[in-house]
Amino acid sequence: MTRTVCVVSVSRADRAMAAVVGRALDEAGVSTLAMVVDDPLGPDSLIEDHGVRTCRLPAHMEGDDTAGLGRRMGALTAAFAGVLADERPDVVVLTGDRYETLAAAGAASLAGTVIAHLHGGELTLGAMDDAFRHAITKLAHLHFPATGAAAARLIRMGEEGWRITLAGAPGLDLLMQAPHRPRADFFRALNMADPGDFILATWHPETLTTDGGAAGLEALLTALAETGRPVLFTGVNADPGGAGQGARIRSWAEEQAPIHLIPSLGPLYAPALAHAAVMAGNSSSGIIEAAAFALPVVNVGDRQKGRDRGANVIDAAADPAAVRRAMTRALDPAFRSSLTGMANLYGDGCAGPRIATRLAAEPIDDRLRRKTLQGEELTA
């Protein structure tokens, strides 16, 4: 009997990962469905473009305050439960650490569905996502961490070693396999003139700090303005405080030149990383994907604190002087040259087939479903 696997994508941040794993499962002969939550920033079709059968769920956005996000989490739990009841998949694949992903994990657990978890074992100490990720780990039956350090953390959390497959980051598969897009074609696709050496910036709220990361954002904006460089600024995600910080970025951009606000780069993200002079902000893509391009990254504040990172990442406190120093170093040609040939801690761009191979063959039995702590024996 052919098994069915549902791959969940809750935002633009995990679209590439879901597309990669969904396509790899299809190629392995597994019946695959992608459950995709619409992005509040606008429509996208990355997963459908990769030939994966897709069921779309409304975004259910009711504001980004804690009450609004709580209602959204409840609405998404109900929506996921409905799809799971109709499709009755054998396995649900979840990525990372979002509260929307925890909603899918809760629905899958109640449905008795096996959960496979990507990017478990990582740390982001400045965001509530850290706790969501670890909660999903304890609900999951199979783990596909991206780094050796993350795999070791899963063991320390009590997860049994046989459940863990070191896969790498599936989001790198698309980046490393994509054909090079010339700079002129990239800016033509954005319908803008080439502004010269630009900084790619992304900022998201720090959901576990008192000010939500506002000080870090102001430090970043100050440093960006002082460089005088053109900036491509992508959109803020749907976290508490995201709307307010997005408005602050738009207000700042109106007083600067040349700043280009682009809510989502979608398939143009890889060439953006390839052609940028520096990436700045606090996005996980600065830690994971930017390393594939040996791109210098200025990582500001605590949102990514604790996450494994490579030599291309320069950490800066939420202070204008600290960010200014980090930006100066990142823009130094000698620093960029020092990164030539660097390895990416997050893998080699072949994660999708590794994940699909195990999901296609793993026996779905009582041993898989009945979890215990590493080293503990089940007793009658």
C-alpha positions as CSV (number, residue, x, y, z in Angstrom):
1,M,0.0,0.0,0.0
2,T,1.4,3.4,-1.0
3,R,2.0,5.7,1.9
4,T,0.9,9.3,2.0
5,V,3.1,12.1,3.4
6,C,1.9,15.7,4.1
7,V,4.5,18.4,3.9
8,V,3.6,21.5,5.8
9,S,4.6,25.1,5.0
10,V,3.4,27.9,7.2
11,S,5.2,30.9,5.7
12,R,7.5,32.1,3.0
13,A,10.4,31.2,5.3
14,D,9.9,27.4,4.8
15,R,8.5,27.4,1.3
16,A,11.8,26.2,-0.3
17,M,12.2,23.4,2.3
18,A,8.7,22.1,1.7
19,A,9.2,22.3,-2.1
20,V,12.5,20.4,-1.9
21,V,11.2,17.6,0.4
22,G,7.8,17.4,-1.5
23,R,9.5,17.0,-4.8
24,A,12.0,14.4,-3.4
25,L,9.2,12.4,-2.0
26,D,7.3,12.4,-5.3
27,E,10.5,11.2,-7.0
28,A,10.8,8.4,-4.5
29,G,7.3,7.2,-5.4
30,V,5.5,8.5,-2.3
31,S,2.1,10.1,-2.5
32,T,2.7,13.7,-1.4
33,L,0.5,16.6,-0.4
34,A,1.7,20.0,0.7
35,M,-0.4,21.8,3.2
36,V,0.4,25.5,2.6
37,V,-0.7,28.4,4.8
38,D,-1.2,31.5,2.6
39,D,1.4,34.2,3.3
40,P,0.1,37.6,4.6
41,L,2.7,39.3,2.4
42,G,1.1,38.0,-0.8
43,P,0.6,34.9,-3.0
44,D,3.4,32.7,-4.0
45,S,3.6,29.4,-6.0
46,L,7.0,28.0,-5.3
47,I,5.7,24.6,-4.1
48,E,3.2,24.2,-6.9
49,D,5.9,25.2,-9.4
50,H,7.8,22.1,-8.1
51,G,5.0,19.9,-9.1
52,V,3.8,19.1,-5.6
53,R,0.0,18.6,-5.0
54,T,-1.1,21.4,-2.8
55,C,-3.9,22.3,-0.4
56,R,-3.9,25.9,0.6
57,L,-5.1,27.2,4.0
58,P,-6.2,30.8,4.6
59,A,-3.7,33.0,6.5
60,H,-6.3,33.7,9.3
61,M,-4.5,36.9,10.3
62,E,-6.3,39.0,12.9
63,G,-3.5,41.3,14.0
64,D,0.0,40.6,15.4
65,D,-0.8,41.2,19.1
66,T,-0.6,38.2,21.3
67,A,-4.4,37.7,21.3
68,G,-4.6,37.9,17.5
69,L,-1.8,35.4,17.1
70,G,-3.4,33.1,19.7
71,R,-6.6,33.2,17.7
72,R,-4.7,32.6,14.5
73,M,-3.0,29.6,16.1
74,G,-6.3,28.1,17.1
75,A,-7.8,28.7,13.7
76,L,-4.9,27.0,12.0
77,T,-5.0,24.1,14.3
78,A,-8.6,23.6,13.3
79,A,-7.7,24.0,9.6
80,F,-4.9,21.5,9.8
81,A,-7.1,19.0,11.6
82,G,-9.7,19.3,8.8
83,V,-7.2,18.5,6.1
84,L,-5.7,15.6,8.2
85,A,-9.2,14.1,8.7
86,D,-9.8,14.2,4.9
87,E,-6.4,13.0,3.7
88,R,-5.4,10.6,6.5
89,P,-1.7,10.8,5.8
90,D,0.8,8.4,7.3
91,V,3.4,11.0,8.0
92,V,3.4,14.8,8.5
93,V,6.6,16.7,7.8
94,L,7.1,19.9,9.8
95,T,9.9,22.4,9.6
96,G,11.5,24.4,12.4
97,D,10.0,26.5,15.1
98,R,7.0,28.7,14.2
99,Y,3.9,28.9,16.3
100,E,1.9,28.0,13.2
101,T,4.0,24.9,12.9
102,L,3.2,24.0,16.5
103,A,-0.5,24.3,15.6
104,A,0.1,21.7,12.9
105,A,2.0,19.5,15.3
106,G,-0.8,19.6,17.8
107,A,-3.4,18.6,15.1
108,A,-1.2,15.8,13.8
109,S,-0.6,14.4,17.3
110,L,-4.4,14.3,18.0
111,A,-4.9,12.6,14.7
112,G,-2.4,9.9,15.6
113,T,-0.2,10.8,12.6
114,V,3.6,10.2,12.7
115,I,5.5,13.5,12.7
116,A,8.9,14.1,11.0
117,H,10.7,17.2,12.1
118,L,13.2,19.2,10.2
119,H,15.7,21.7,11.8
120,G,15.2,20.4,15.3
121,G,17.9,20.8,18.0
122,E,18.8,24.4,17.0
123,L,18.8,27.4,19.3
124,T,17.4,30.9,18.9
125,L,17.5,32.3,22.4
126,G,16.0,35.7,21.5
127,A,12.7,34.4,20.2
128,M,9.8,32.4,21.5
129,D,10.3,30.1,18.5
130,D,13.0,28.4,20.6
131,A,10.4,26.9,22.9
132,F,8.1,26.0,20.0
133,R,10.9,24.2,18.3
134,H,11.7,22.1,21.3
135,A,8.0,21.4,21.9
136,I,7.7,20.1,18.3
137,T,10.8,17.9,18.9
138,K,9.0,16.1,21.8
139,L,6.0,15.5,19.7
140,A,8.0,14.2,16.7
141,H,8.8,10.6,15.9
142,L,11.6,11.2,13.3
143,H,14.2,14.0,13.4
144,F,16.2,15.4,10.5
145,P,18.5,18.0,12.0
146,A,20.6,20.2,9.8
147,T,23.9,20.2,11.8
148,G,25.9,17.8,13.9
149,A,25.6,20.1,16.9
150,A,21.8,20.1,16.5
151,A,21.7,16.3,16.4
152,A,23.8,16.1,19.6
153,R,21.3,18.5,21.3
154,L,18.4,16.2,20.3
155,I,20.2,13.3,22.1
156,R,20.7,15.5,25.2
157,M,17.0,16.3,25.1
158,G,16.3,12.6,25.4
159,E,15.5,11.7,21.8
160,E,16.6,8.2,20.8
161,G,19.5,8.1,18.4
162,W,17.9,5.7,15.9
163,R,15.2,8.3,15.2
164,I,17.7,10.9,14.1
165,T,19.1,11.4,10.5
166,L,21.6,14.2,10.0
167,A,20.2,15.6,6.7
168,G,21.5,19.2,6.3
169,A,19.2,22.1,5.6
170,P,16.8,21.3,2.7
171,G,16.5,25.0,1.9
172,L,20.1,24.9,0.6
173,D,19.1,22.3,-2.1
174,L,17.4,24.9,-4.3
175,L,20.0,27.6,-3.7
176,M,22.9,25.3,-4.6
177,Q,21.3,23.7,-7.6
178,A,19.8,26.9,-9.1
179,P,21.5,28.2,-12.3
180,H,23.4,31.4,-11.9
181,R,21.3,34.5,-12.6
182,P,23.3,37.3,-14.1
183,R,23.2,40.6,-12.2
184,A,21.4,42.4,-15.0
185,D,18.7,39.8,-15.2
186,F,18.2,39.9,-11.4
187,F,17.5,43.7,-11.4
188,R,15.5,43.4,-14.6
189,A,13.2,40.9,-12.8
190,L,12.9,43.4,-9.9
191,N,12.0,46.1,-12.5
192,M,14.7,48.4,-11.1
193,A,18.0,49.8,-12.2
194,D,21.2,48.3,-10.8
195,P,21.9,50.5,-7.7
196,G,25.5,49.3,-7.3
197,D,26.9,47.4,-4.4
198,F,23.9,46.8,-2.2
199,I,23.2,45.6,1.3
200,L,20.4,42.9,1.7
201,A,18.6,43.6,4.9
202,T,15.9,41.6,6.8
203,W,14.6,42.3,10.3
204,H,12.1,40.3,12.5
205,P,11.0,41.1,16.0
206,E,12.8,39.6,19.0
207,T,9.9,38.0,20.8
208,L,11.6,37.3,24.1
209,T,13.2,40.7,24.8
210,T,11.5,43.5,26.6
211,D,11.4,45.9,23.7
212,G,10.8,43.3,21.0
213,G,14.2,44.1,19.5
214,A,13.3,47.8,18.8
215,A,16.8,48.9,20.0
216,G,18.4,46.5,17.6
217,L,16.3,47.7,14.7
218,E,17.2,51.3,15.4
219,A,20.9,50.4,15.6
220,L,20.6,48.6,12.3
221,L,18.8,51.5,10.6
222,T,21.4,54.0,11.9
223,A,24.3,51.9,10.6
224,L,22.7,51.3,7.2
225,A,22.1,55.0,6.7
226,E,25.7,55.8,7.6
227,T,27.1,53.4,5.0
228,G,25.4,55.4,2.2
229,R,24.9,52.1,0.4
230,P,21.8,51.1,-1.4
231,V,19.7,48.7,0.6
232,L,17.2,46.0,-0.5
233,F,15.0,45.5,2.6
234,T,12.7,42.5,2.7
235,G,9.5,42.2,4.7
236,V,9.0,41.6,8.4
237,N,7.3,38.3,9.4
238,A,4.1,37.8,11.3
239,D,5.5,37.8,14.9
240,P,4.2,40.0,17.8
241,G,5.3,43.5,17.0
242,G,6.0,42.8,13.4
243,A,3.5,45.3,12.0
244,G,4.9,48.1,14.1
245,Q,8.5,47.4,13.2
246,G,7.5,47.1,9.6
247,A,5.9,50.5,9.8
248,R,9.1,51.9,11.4
249,I,11.2,50.5,8.5
250,R,8.9,52.1,5.9
251,S,9.0,55.4,7.7
252,W,12.8,55.3,7.8
253,A,13.0,54.3,4.2
254,E,11.0,57.4,3.1
255,E,13.8,59.6,4.5
256,Q,16.7,57.7,2.9
257,A,18.0,57.1,-0.5
258,P,18.4,54.7,-2.2
259,I,16.3,52.2,-0.1
260,H,14.1,49.6,-1.9
261,L,11.4,47.8,0.2
262,I,10.6,44.4,-1.3
263,P,8.1,42.4,0.8
264,S,9.3,39.0,-0.5
265,L,12.0,38.1,-3.1
266,G,10.7,34.6,-3.5
267,P,12.7,32.8,-6.3
268,L,14.9,35.9,-6.6
269,Y,16.3,35.4,-3.1
270,A,19.2,33.2,-4.3
271,P,20.5,35.8,-6.8
272,A,20.0,38.5,-4.2
273,L,22.4,36.6,-1.9
274,A,24.7,36.0,-4.8
275,H,25.0,39.6,-5.8
276,A,24.7,41.4,-2.4
277,A,27.8,43.0,-0.9
278,V,26.6,42.3,2.7
279,M,23.6,40.9,4.4
280,A,22.4,42.6,7.6
281,G,19.6,42.1,10.1
282,N,18.6,39.1,12.2
283,S,17.2,36.5,9.8
284,S,18.0,32.8,10.0
285,S,18.8,33.0,6.3
286,G,21.9,35.0,7.2
287,I,23.0,32.1,9.3
288,I,22.0,29.2,7.0
289,E,21.7,30.3,3.3
290,A,24.2,33.2,3.2
291,A,27.0,30.8,3.9
292,A,26.4,29.0,0.6
293,F,27.5,32.2,-1.1
294,A,30.4,33.1,1.3
295,L,28.4,36.3,1.9
296,P,29.4,38.5,4.9
297,V,26.6,38.9,7.4
298,V,26.0,41.4,10.1
299,N,23.8,39.7,12.7
300,V,22.2,42.2,15.1
301,G,20.8,41.5,18.5
302,D,19.7,38.2,20.2
303,R,17.1,36.7,17.8
304,Q,19.6,34.2,16.4
305,K,21.6,33.8,19.7
306,G,22.8,30.2,20.1
307,R,22.3,29.1,16.5
308,D,25.3,27.4,15.0
309,R,27.0,29.8,12.5
310,G,29.9,30.0,10.1
311,A,32.9,32.4,9.7
312,N,30.9,34.7,7.5
313,V,28.7,35.9,10.4
314,I,29.7,38.9,12.4
315,D,27.6,39.3,15.5
316,A,26.8,42.8,16.8
317,A,25.0,43.9,20.0
318,A,21.9,46.1,19.7
319,D,24.0,49.3,19.8
320,P,24.7,51.7,16.9
321,A,28.5,51.7,17.5
322,A,28.6,47.9,17.6
323,V,26.6,47.6,14.4
324,R,28.8,50.3,12.7
325,R,32.0,48.3,13.6
326,A,30.5,45.1,12.3
327,M,29.3,46.7,9.1
328,T,32.8,48.2,8.5
329,R,34.4,44.8,8.9
330,A,31.8,43.1,6.7
331,L,32.4,45.6,3.9
332,D,36.1,45.2,4.0
333,P,37.2,43.4,0.8
334,A,39.9,41.5,2.9
335,F,37.1,40.0,5.1
336,R,35.2,38.9,2.0
337,S,38.3,37.4,0.5
338,S,39.0,35.4,3.7
339,L,35.6,33.6,3.2
340,T,36.5,32.1,-0.2
341,G,36.0,28.3,-0.2
342,M,34.3,28.3,3.3
343,A,32.2,25.2,4.1
344,N,28.6,25.6,5.2
345,L,27.8,24.0,8.5
346,Y,24.2,23.4,7.2
347,G,25.1,20.9,4.6
348,D,25.9,20.2,0.9
349,G,22.5,20.9,-0.8
350,C,21.4,17.2,-0.9
351,A,19.1,17.1,2.1
352,G,15.9,16.4,0.2
353,P,16.8,13.0,-1.1
354,R,18.2,11.9,2.4
355,I,14.9,12.9,4.0
356,A,12.7,11.3,1.3
357,T,14.7,8.0,1.4
358,R,14.1,7.5,5.1
359,L,10.4,8.6,5.0
360,A,9.7,6.3,2.1
361,A,11.2,3.3,3.8
362,E,10.7,3.8,7.6
363,P,8.4,1.1,9.0
364,I,5.4,2.8,10.6
365,D,4.8,0.6,13.6
366,D,4.5,0.6,17.3
367,R,8.2,1.1,17.8
368,L,8.1,4.3,15.8
369,R,4.9,5.6,17.5
370,R,5.8,4.8,21.1
371,K,8.4,7.3,22.3
372,T,10.6,7.0,25.3
373,L,13.6,8.8,26.6
374,Q,17.1,7.9,25.4
375,G,18.4,5.2,27.6
376,E,15.1,4.5,29.3
377,E,13.5,1.0,29.0
378,L,9.7,0.6,28.5
379,T,8.2,-1.4,31.3
380,A,4.9,-3.1,31.6
